[in-house]
């Protein structure tokens, strides 16, 4: 039985990845900054909380990371931890850089120190590319436009450096946006879905939102968890882009979500300048050709169905309450 350590197991991606690895027969161990206080709500929603062991680990503390790796003795490590909101990174740039760049470096250095053949996956982000007018792939240059993207780009090059300098099996998945019912409400996609459902159920509130013209490549989170697994279990340590290859505007997301609950978004939405970011990416779209050819990976859920699934889950949870 292989042991997988998932740093950031309480998040959307961590929960779906834990579910996938458990099905594949792994012993799954997860980390959180305070495992005793964390509710691990996403693991509970998937019905796997009792199957996942948890450890408290501060990724910005090298000793904490080293102790965890020494105790758990993982065969594979998936680093999905760190401050994950692009918008919040403008308000908390230091915390963002430390949690992502220093956290990644501490894991890499701990692997090198221990000396065991541990495979390491790092969650990179399409935000590193900045705005692109054609699908970005593994050869596209980075142009980060937020503290979050700067931190992710730093972590990407740390991973590449340890792979080349020390021969570690370390790789990054450069993931474009991916959504699911497990998305936190601070993300605009979940904010749209939950507000639309509340309004359809009788709420008189208005959805306040920022720039509707931005375009993103939105995929289905469980598909991307499968991609992470395939990247780390590829014959060679390489970096891969995971994307759908389709770009949709935030206005399209908004229109679709409100249409699916029987409403016109124009009647219920206020565009507010305060929700615009200091710098934003106008368009983001990726090419996963390499992953398709070498890993046999491809997205299975398209744009409108993603929104349908999120709305279905939101309404189901509303009825349960």
Beta strands, then each sheet from edge to edge (+ up, - down):
strand 1: 3-7
strand 2: 27-32
strand 3: 53-56
strand 4: 76-79
strand 5: 119-125
strand 6: 169-175
strand 7: 178-179
strand 8: 207-209
strand 9: 215-216
strand 10: 219-220
strand 11: 240-242
strand 12: 248-249
strand 13: 269-271
sheet 1: 3+ 2+ 1+ 4+ 5+ 6+ 11+
sheet 2: 7+ 10+
sheet 3: 8+ 13+
sheet 4: 9+ 12-
end
